[in-house]
């Protein structure tokens, strides 16, 4: 019999956190208390993780244990990012005897490959962790590849347009360098008078190097100085050293003069690349979190199995009134 609506928590809707996925499938051994037992087959439950969200189309993933008919469900990873359980039979996994369960082994299995600890414990929710793992790795490699392609694109654009004024062979800079190209039309001269000995810093405040030199003066020059600071003074030498370390040398010089539209296009590409690479980092975090949550879930489940197999039941079931797709039920037996 399905639990009454009063047992449902307020967790429902189109999105849940990744940690809530650990309770997507019930861990029933014999079908007793299985909320799907009274649901007409085939039935379906879907979850769209909050951290993952609707994503670009990805290959459909179907996870099933065997072709022997022992598997009560299939798990699909939809192209809209939804992870669904489709119930196809009334059978379930056989849980191992509590005396043979090792919490450490279960946790280790899940830490190595999410879902394997749950599979070891005979829990039906193991494909959720495995599905998230595959999904997250697909997204990670996809976002990383796209980010790297965009990175090469904006670097090539900068070299072919803005950096035509630079000298020497092409040498790519770091991200901060390319980001500066979006903010300044010109890098400015590194040495305004190469004929003189030493370096004569750029003084045009609209250029990148001019801003660096102004900042160096604000940091090292005395605020109450009257007249020019002698080049032999410690303050001037410190300011010049600061300028030399942070200014753009001729080999990395740039100018978007008469190419403002190209600079705008360049800015859009670098923004897209940065966002895509950040997304890949997020996917890496999801992968790590999935390993940790699966391992903790397996450890706790195994300990509870040893202490009292029937003491705790955590289930996600359909709402009987049809107002929402699913809800979370936690039962504690005294």
C-alpha positions as CSV (number, residue, x, y, z in Angstrom):
1,X,0.0,0.0,0.0
2,X,1.3,3.5,-0.8
3,X,2.1,5.7,2.1
4,X,-0.4,8.5,2.9
5,X,0.2,12.0,1.5
6,X,1.0,13.2,5.0
7,X,4.2,11.2,5.0
8,X,5.7,13.0,2.1
9,X,8.2,15.8,2.6
10,X,8.1,19.0,0.7
11,X,10.9,17.8,-1.5
12,X,9.3,17.6,-4.9
13,X,9.4,19.2,-8.3
14,X,11.6,19.3,-11.4
15,X,15.0,19.6,-9.6
16,X,16.8,18.2,-6.6
17,X,20.3,18.3,-5.2
18,X,22.7,15.5,-6.2
19,X,22.8,14.3,-2.6
20,X,19.1,13.6,-2.7
21,X,19.7,11.1,-5.4
22,X,21.0,8.6,-2.9
23,X,17.4,7.9,-1.9
24,X,15.9,7.6,-5.3
25,X,15.4,3.9,-5.3
26,X,14.1,1.8,-2.3
27,X,16.4,-0.8,-0.8
28,X,13.7,-3.5,-0.3
29,X,14.9,-7.1,-0.2
30,X,11.7,-9.0,-0.8
31,X,9.4,-6.4,-2.2
32,X,7.9,-5.8,1.3
33,X,7.2,-2.1,1.7
34,X,8.2,-1.5,-1.9
35,X,6.2,1.6,-3.0
36,X,6.3,0.3,-6.6
37,X,4.5,-2.9,-5.7
38,X,1.1,-1.3,-6.1
39,X,2.1,0.8,-9.1
40,X,0.9,-0.5,-12.5
41,X,3.8,-1.6,-14.6
42,X,5.4,-0.2,-16.5
43,X,5.8,2.9,-14.2
44,X,8.3,5.7,-14.3
45,X,10.0,8.1,-12.0
46,X,12.2,11.0,-13.2
47,X,14.7,13.3,-11.4
48,X,16.5,16.3,-12.8
49,X,19.5,17.1,-10.5
50,X,19.8,20.7,-9.5
51,X,23.5,20.9,-10.1
52,X,23.2,19.3,-13.5
53,X,20.0,20.9,-14.8
54,X,18.6,20.6,-18.3
55,X,21.6,20.1,-20.5
56,X,22.5,19.9,-24.2
57,X,21.4,16.5,-25.7
58,X,23.6,13.7,-24.5
59,X,23.6,10.0,-25.5
60,X,20.8,8.0,-23.8
61,X,22.0,5.6,-21.1
62,X,20.2,2.5,-20.2
63,X,21.4,0.4,-17.2
64,X,20.1,-3.1,-16.6
65,X,21.6,-6.0,-14.7
66,X,20.9,-9.0,-16.9
67,X,18.6,-10.5,-19.5
68,X,17.5,-13.2,-17.1
69,X,14.4,-11.3,-16.1
70,X,15.7,-10.7,-12.6
71,X,16.0,-7.0,-13.1
72,X,12.9,-5.0,-12.0
73,X,13.7,-1.8,-13.8
74,X,15.7,0.0,-16.4
75,X,17.4,3.4,-15.9
76,X,17.4,5.9,-18.7
77,X,19.4,9.1,-19.0
78,X,17.2,11.3,-21.2
79,X,18.5,13.9,-23.6
80,X,16.8,16.6,-21.6
81,X,19.0,15.7,-18.6
82,X,16.3,13.7,-16.7
83,X,17.3,10.5,-15.0
84,X,14.4,8.1,-14.9
85,X,13.6,4.7,-13.4
86,X,11.2,2.7,-15.6
87,X,9.7,-0.3,-13.6
88,X,9.3,-3.3,-15.9
89,X,8.8,-6.2,-13.4
90,X,7.8,-7.0,-9.8
91,X,11.1,-8.7,-8.8
92,X,13.9,-7.0,-6.9
93,X,17.5,-7.5,-5.9
94,X,18.4,-10.0,-3.2
95,X,20.1,-8.4,-0.3
96,X,23.0,-10.3,1.3
97,X,22.7,-11.7,4.8
98,X,23.6,-9.0,7.4
99,X,26.3,-11.3,8.8
100,X,28.2,-11.2,5.5
101,X,28.0,-7.5,5.0
102,X,31.2,-5.4,5.4
103,X,30.6,-1.6,5.7
104,X,34.2,-0.9,4.7
105,X,33.9,-3.1,1.6
106,X,30.7,-1.4,0.6
107,X,32.1,2.1,1.0
108,X,35.3,1.1,-0.9
109,X,33.3,-0.2,-3.8
110,X,31.2,2.9,-4.0
111,X,34.3,5.2,-3.6
112,X,35.9,3.4,-6.6
113,X,32.8,3.3,-8.7
114,X,29.6,4.9,-7.5
115,X,26.8,2.5,-7.2
116,X,28.9,-0.6,-6.7
117,X,28.6,-0.5,-2.9
118,X,24.8,-0.3,-3.3
119,X,25.0,-3.2,-5.8
120,X,27.1,-5.2,-3.2
121,X,24.3,-4.6,-0.6
122,X,21.6,-5.7,-3.0
123,X,20.0,-2.2,-3.2
124,X,18.0,-1.3,-6.2
125,X,19.3,2.3,-6.3
126,X,22.8,1.5,-7.5
127,X,22.1,2.4,-11.2
128,X,21.4,6.0,-10.1
129,X,24.9,6.5,-8.9
130,X,26.3,4.8,-12.0
131,X,24.1,6.8,-14.3
132,X,25.2,10.1,-12.7
133,X,28.8,9.0,-13.0
134,X,28.5,8.3,-16.8
135,X,26.5,11.4,-17.4
136,X,28.9,13.6,-15.5
137,X,31.9,12.2,-17.3
138,X,30.2,12.7,-20.7
139,X,29.5,16.3,-19.8
140,X,33.0,16.9,-18.4
141,X,34.7,15.8,-21.6
142,X,32.2,17.5,-23.8
143,X,32.5,20.9,-22.0
144,X,36.3,20.5,-21.8
145,X,36.7,19.9,-25.5
146,X,34.4,22.7,-26.4
147,X,36.2,25.1,-24.1
148,X,39.6,24.2,-25.5
149,X,38.3,24.7,-29.1
150,X,37.0,28.2,-28.2
151,X,40.3,28.9,-26.5
152,X,42.2,28.2,-29.7
153,X,39.7,30.3,-31.6
154,X,40.2,33.4,-29.5
155,X,43.9,33.0,-29.4
156,X,44.1,32.7,-33.2
157,X,41.8,35.8,-33.6
158,X,44.0,37.8,-31.3
159,X,47.2,36.8,-33.2
160,X,45.8,37.4,-36.7
161,X,44.2,40.8,-35.9
162,X,45.3,42.6,-32.6
163,X,48.8,41.2,-32.3
164,X,49.9,42.1,-35.8
165,X,51.8,44.9,-34.1
166,X,53.8,42.5,-32.0
167,X,57.3,41.4,-32.8
168,X,58.9,38.0,-33.0
169,X,57.4,34.5,-33.2
170,X,54.0,33.8,-31.9
171,X,54.0,32.9,-28.2
172,X,50.7,32.5,-26.4
173,X,50.1,34.2,-23.1
174,X,48.1,33.1,-20.0
175,X,44.4,33.8,-19.5
176,X,44.9,37.1,-17.8
177,X,46.8,38.4,-20.8
178,X,44.0,37.4,-23.2
179,X,41.4,38.9,-20.8
180,X,43.3,42.2,-20.9
181,X,42.7,42.3,-24.7
182,X,39.0,42.6,-24.0
183,X,39.4,45.6,-21.8
184,X,42.0,47.7,-23.6
185,X,42.1,48.8,-27.2
186,X,45.9,48.9,-27.1
187,X,48.7,47.6,-25.0
188,X,50.8,50.7,-25.5
189,X,54.5,51.1,-25.9
190,X,56.7,49.2,-23.5
191,X,59.6,51.7,-24.0
192,X,58.5,55.1,-25.3
193,X,62.1,56.0,-26.4
194,X,64.2,53.0,-27.3
195,X,67.0,55.3,-28.3
196,X,67.6,56.3,-24.7
197,X,69.2,54.0,-22.2
198,X,66.9,52.2,-19.8
199,X,63.1,52.0,-20.1
200,X,60.9,55.0,-20.6
201,X,57.4,53.7,-19.5
202,X,54.2,54.3,-21.4
203,X,52.3,57.4,-20.0
204,X,49.1,57.2,-22.0
205,X,46.5,56.2,-19.4
206,X,44.1,54.7,-22.1
207,X,46.6,51.9,-22.8
208,X,47.3,48.8,-20.7
209,X,51.0,49.8,-20.1
210,X,50.0,53.4,-19.2
211,X,47.6,52.1,-16.5
212,X,50.4,49.9,-15.1
213,X,52.8,52.8,-14.9
214,X,50.2,55.1,-13.3
215,X,49.6,52.4,-10.7
216,X,53.3,52.0,-10.1
217,X,53.7,55.7,-9.4
218,X,50.7,55.7,-7.0
219,X,52.3,52.8,-5.1
220,X,55.9,53.9,-4.8
221,X,56.1,57.6,-5.4
222,X,55.7,59.9,-2.3
223,X,52.2,61.5,-2.4
224,X,53.6,64.9,-1.4
225,X,56.5,64.9,-4.0
226,X,57.1,68.1,-5.8
227,X,58.2,67.9,-9.4
228,X,59.6,64.8,-11.2
229,X,61.1,61.9,-9.2
230,X,64.8,61.4,-10.1
231,X,65.4,58.2,-12.0
232,X,68.2,57.3,-9.6
233,X,65.9,57.4,-6.5
234,X,64.8,54.2,-4.8
235,X,61.2,55.1,-5.3
236,X,61.6,55.5,-9.1
237,X,63.6,52.2,-9.4
238,X,60.9,50.3,-7.4
239,X,58.2,51.8,-9.6
240,X,60.2,50.9,-12.7
241,X,60.7,47.3,-11.5
242,X,56.9,47.0,-10.9
243,X,56.2,48.3,-14.4
244,X,58.8,45.9,-15.9
245,X,57.2,42.9,-14.3
246,X,53.6,43.7,-15.3
247,X,53.7,45.6,-18.5
248,X,53.3,44.1,-22.0
249,X,56.6,43.7,-23.9
250,X,56.8,44.1,-27.7
251,X,56.4,40.4,-28.3
252,X,52.9,40.5,-26.8
253,X,51.9,44.0,-27.9
254,X,48.4,44.4,-29.4
255,X,46.2,47.0,-31.0
256,X,42.5,46.8,-31.9
257,X,42.6,50.2,-33.6
258,X,40.2,50.2,-36.6
259,X,39.1,46.7,-35.5
260,X,36.6,47.5,-32.7
261,X,34.1,45.0,-34.1
262,X,36.7,42.2,-34.1
263,X,37.5,43.1,-30.5
264,X,33.8,42.7,-29.6
265,X,33.7,39.3,-31.3
266,X,36.8,38.3,-29.5
267,X,35.3,39.2,-26.2
268,X,32.2,37.0,-26.8
269,X,34.4,34.0,-27.7
270,X,36.6,34.3,-24.6
271,X,33.6,34.7,-22.4
272,X,32.0,31.5,-23.9
273,X,35.3,29.6,-23.5
274,X,35.7,30.7,-19.9
275,X,32.1,29.7,-19.1
276,X,32.4,26.3,-20.8
277,X,35.7,25.5,-18.9
278,X,34.0,26.5,-15.7
279,X,31.2,24.1,-16.5
280,X,33.7,21.3,-16.9
281,X,35.1,22.1,-13.5
282,X,31.6,21.9,-12.1
283,X,31.2,18.5,-13.6
284,X,34.4,17.4,-12.0
285,X,32.9,18.5,-8.7
286,X,29.7,16.5,-9.4
287,X,31.9,13.4,-10.1
288,X,33.7,13.8,-6.8
289,X,30.5,14.5,-4.9
290,X,28.9,11.4,-6.5
291,X,31.8,9.2,-5.3
292,X,31.6,10.7,-1.8
293,X,27.8,10.5,-1.5
294,X,27.7,6.9,-2.8
295,X,30.4,5.8,-0.4
296,X,28.8,7.4,2.6
297,X,25.4,6.0,1.6
298,X,26.9,2.5,1.3
299,X,28.7,2.8,4.6
300,X,25.6,4.0,6.5
301,X,23.4,1.4,4.8
302,X,25.7,-1.4,5.6
303,X,26.0,-0.4,9.3
304,X,22.2,-0.1,9.6
305,X,21.8,-3.5,7.9
306,X,24.1,-5.0,10.6
307,X,22.4,-3.1,13.5
308,X,18.8,-3.6,12.4
309,X,17.9,-4.3,8.8
310,X,14.3,-3.0,9.3
311,X,15.1,0.0,11.4
312,X,15.3,2.5,8.6
313,X,13.6,2.8,5.3
314,X,14.2,5.6,2.9
315,X,12.1,5.7,-0.3
316,X,11.0,7.9,-3.1
317,X,7.5,7.1,-4.4
318,X,4.9,8.6,-6.7
319,X,2.3,10.9,-5.2
320,X,-1.0,9.1,-5.0
321,X,-3.0,12.2,-5.8
322,X,-1.1,12.9,-9.0
323,X,-0.4,16.5,-8.0
324,X,3.4,16.0,-8.2
325,X,5.6,13.4,-9.8
326,X,7.3,12.0,-6.7
327,X,8.2,12.6,-3.0
328,X,10.6,11.5,-0.3
329,X,9.5,9.1,2.5
330,X,11.6,8.3,5.5
331,X,10.3,5.6,7.9
332,X,12.0,4.8,11.2
333,X,10.8,1.7,13.0
334,X,11.1,2.0,16.8
